[in-house]
Amino acid sequence: MQDANAVKDRLHRLVDELPPTEASAAERYLEFLKDRAEHPVLRAIHNAQVDDEELTEDEIEQIREGEEDIAKGNVVSLEELKRELGL
């Protein structure tokens, strides 16, 4: 594993060499990494085990029903759902 200070020095050099058009993207990604490390929910999601269980027949049928509803247009917007829930 590389020394953390050496890695940070390399990151500083990379930031200095970035084209101006990529600065915002780099900033957003670094903020994401920082937030993921600090935010307990994001950290938990990142560290969660992969759910590798097979879907049950019931779950597969529920997915099919949902896909059919979407295909038929049986959907509501986020705004409509919020209204229905009183949010």
HELIX and SHEET records of a PDB file:
HELIX    1   1 ALA A    4  GLU A   17  1                                  14    
HELIX    2   2 PRO A   20  GLU A   22  5                                   3    
HELIX    3   3 ALA A   23  GLU A   38  1                                  16    
HELIX    4   4 PRO A   40  ASN A   47  1                                   8    
HELIX    5   5 GLU A   57  LYS A   72  1                                  16    
HELIX    6   6 LEU A   78  LEU A   85  1                                   8    
END                                                                             
